[in-house]
Amino acid sequence: MRLWVCIALLSTVLCASAERPGIAQGIIRAGEFVWDAVGGAKDMLRAYLDMREANYIGADKYFHARGNYDAAQRGPGGAWAARVI
């Protein structure tokens, strides 16, 4: 009896995943976007902290540009985070 239940559940899962590959790919892409956005925010924070540590007048544009570049190199999520921040 347990064997038949396992086979039925396995076939249901396989059929469901075969019919909806777009949903799974969409969830994976959304997760990658969020992960890139978090990494981009960390890049911007690191550039800000480096700017505060340098404490040099007029260096804010350099550190802002460096943070934007590092964030944008992560991918679409990082570029989005750089635009928002």
Phi, psi and omega in degrees: 000315180297323180299316180293324177294317178297318179295318180296316179294318179296317179292325177295316180295317180294320179292320181293320180286333179286331182277336187233058179288336181293324180293315180296319179294323178295320178294320179295316179295322178295320177296319178294322178297314180296318179298318177296321180295319178295317178296322178295321177295323177295321177298317179295320179295319179297320178294321179295316180294323176296322178296317179296323180291321181294321176051050181241129183292131177090359182270001184296324180293322178296311184292325177295317179295320179295317178296318177297318181296312181298319180292318182292334179289345180286333182135194184297324179293321178292321178295320177298316180297322179295321178292319184290317182281000000 
